[in-house]
């Protein structure tokens, strides 16, 4: 009984606070477990006995949409848990995300947190001394306050993808198995892990990873397009492999090279395995993608947080898995992704 009274008081406090800042929750018509959306990239589940705050790098991309869907699915499966999901407006809106984290930690509204950090080192400082459970998702946070990391083994996944890319380059007729990476945000731990994995896999399989020619494109397509133009200018003879930090960049790079005979057999590798990647692979633009299970990542992260809130022990690393997507299985992957979003 005391728990229910406390839950009611918590909801009243949250409602007052949100009303004060002009961002009150909008309940869905689905009842318990239904989802709703309000401004400032915030999505919420209906009220429950426990409140979990999920703070993502952004909610403004397809990939993060699957993470959101997984988090929401946990809330629907467990109507006693309120799942509040927020994200920055882009993956370079560092201060915006830090402000969200600071505000929510200080609010006292939540029983636990799931965080995908844009700047892990800065988040370490923000969460120092936090007593409530914190789970890192997608990108790890090296801090004692973080009980578990839920995500892809980025280095291992990129390592496996790099090896496959070399074999595909051989099959495409390349003699000089050189690879250039178009990476994400320089210094980002996830981007660094993928770079390390690509380099190891490509080198081990007999390729040459051009480490001194890495292009950083901040994880966005337009910059990746420009980066690929620079690669073409520097290598008019062509490059066997272009390995990218995500699918948007891989697709942009492939389009920048479209119509250039020196690059018609280049292996363009993406990471995430999102719908646009599957379509690009089926259309012959992107060659392959290392697909994360972003939906499972979101679900498992909230699940781990709730387990920790309830006093249970969680594994330090929970691998959400990855697969290689190519023309052979791109349609199957596309169908699965559509089902996650109810399409």
C-alpha positions, 0 to 999 in steps of 0.5 A: 500500500505504501508503495502505491501511495509513493507511486501516486505522489511521484506521478503528481510531482512529475506532472507538476514539474512537466507542466511547469516547463511546458512538456507534460506527458500525453497519454495514449489511448492504449491504456497501461503500457501504451506509448506517447510522444511529446516535444524535445525528442522525448517519448514516454510510456504510461505511468507505472510503479517504477520509473526508468529514464532512457537517455539516448544519443538521439532519437532522430535517426532510423537506428535509434528508432529501433532502440526506442522501439525495444525500450517501448516494448519492454514497457508494454510487456511490463505495464508496472514500469514507466519508461521515459525515453529522450535523446539529443537532437543530433549525435553532435549535440553534446551539451544538449545531452549533458543538460538532459542527463544533469536535469534528470539526475537532479529531478529525483523522478526516476528509479534508474537510468539507461544512458547512451553517451555522446561523450562518455568521459563527460558523462562519467563526471556527471554521474559520479556518486549517483546511487541509483542503478545506471545501465550504459547502452550502445556505448560503454561508460567507464565508471563504477556507477555503471552496473552493466553495458548492453550493446554490440561488441563493436570491435569484435563485430567490425573485426568479423566484418573486416574479414568478410570485406577482404574476401568479397574484395578478392571475389570482386577481382581486386589484387591490391586489397587496400581499405580506407575508413570513413569513421564517425566522431573522432575520439568517440569510443564506439567509432574507435572500437569499430576502427580497431576492429576493421583494422584487425580483421582486414589486416588478418585477412590479408588486406591493407588498412590505410590507417593514415588516411582515415576520414572523420565524417561525424557520423552524418551522410553529407560529410561522408559524401564529401569524404568519399570525394576526397578519397576518389581525388587521392586514389583515382585508381580506385580502392578495394574497400571503404569501411564506414562507421554507419550505414548512412555514411556507407550509402553516401560514400557509394553514391559519391563514387557512382559512375566512376569505373575505378570504383565500380567493384569497390566493397562499401561496408556499413554498420547497423543494418538498418532498413535503408542499408538493406534496400541499398544492398538489394539495389547494388549500392552498399555492398554489406552491413554489420547489423546490430540488433538495436531493438534487442539492445533497447529491450535488454537495457531497460530489462537490466535496469529494472533487474538492478532496481529490484536488487538483482545482479546484472552481467557487466556486459550483455551482448545484443548480437550482430550479423553480416547482411549482404544480398543473400539475407538483406530482404529477410533483415528488412522484413524483420526491421519493419516488423519491429516498427509495426510496418 
